[in-house]
Amino acid sequence: MRTLRTRVAIVGAGPAGLMLSHLLHRSGIESVVVDHRTHEQIATTIRAGILEAGSVRLLVDSGVSDRVVTEGDRHDGVVLRFDDENHRIDFQDLVGESVWLYPQTDVFLDLAARRKADGGDVRYGVSDTAVDIGDRPAMTFTDSDGVATRVEAELLIGADGSHSICRRAIPPGIRTEWFREYPFAWFGFLAEAPQSHPELIYTRSAHGFALISQRTPAMQRMYFQCSPDERVEDWSEDRIWAEMRKRVNGNGFELNEGPISGAMVLPFRSFVTAPMRHGRMLLAGDAAHTVPPTGAKGLNLALADVRVLHEVITEFLADGDEDVLGVYTDRALDRVWKAQHFSYWMTTMLHSAAGATAFDIERQRGELSLITGSRHGAAYLAEAYTGWQHSK
Ligand code: PHB
């Protein structure tokens, strides 16, 4: 077995793991990052596309890339559509903030390129990864060249997604997990068509939720609420467009249609685990929490974790005080639970639940009217969607 030493061992080369490795590098702290996926696999996975202003600032200010501002699209609002009417929530007017449409895949490509240019040790396509979370934490894996390798470190970071092996290494008696399932999922797809609208449209309809998002002027991303056991093979292009039309067309609004690719069914759940730190191991991003995609919070929460984690790690490595690690969970969880609530709230406000009564449906309409018909209601959504820049 080949053994290496580094200061911080990071499992997971998604945006959380790479961003942390990058920030640590800028603070003069060496790390090794591993991922069982190849660079190609990560780069071709379609993920969400909305970045909060704070996430954009982190990417730009830490020198990851300017592409987010030169090639990303600034959105100053979103539309809530119900009863065939569009209601725009104007973020700039309400809270003086914006979000950026910039796909997670591009965030990954920018981070991966930056780490490579800075000589970072990032190993894709490793196998048999295991972690040792004792006082001298370590990760072991078979490198892509077939060599069994052990990386010993002062700290171990689990940024390894919702199936995290790091999370599962924490003894169950120590962990508390909160979990909520929803009786639906999203059917997502890419459409080669011109934009149907310059901003995102979140639609509640009698046939269920639909979301119109974008990727490029010629490529759009859309979703509609479906059953969790829906199979992509059962959906022809005609059937997909018929479903979308039923939910969003009407009253002068019509979708631009085109050839479909990248169809997938996205699972829908809310999950939080705590503590996010056990001894010398700390969790970040989906390894510690999952949100339903309705609030576009997943990637933003992962980056927010990393911002706190970077501070905690640099302080700990400077003076060796373990108490410093202890504050990580509470600092990260405050935002996590706000985002959990927001994602749950957006989801329940906009989706049709099987078995909903006439009362439930009218109440949902009342809720939407409260948000779109009141400056305070709209500001509540705007502040949360753009990422609580001006609150704690
Ligand atoms: C996307 O563009 O993929 C997207 C946007 C907003 C969401 C979820 C997904 O809430």
Boltz pocket constraint, residues with backbone or C-beta under 6 A from the ligand:
constraints:
  - pocket:
      binder: B
      contacts: [[A, 47], [A, 48], [A, 49], [A, 50], [A, 200], [A, 213], [A, 214], [A, 221], [A, 293], [A, 294], [A, 295], [A, 296]]
      max_distance: 6.0
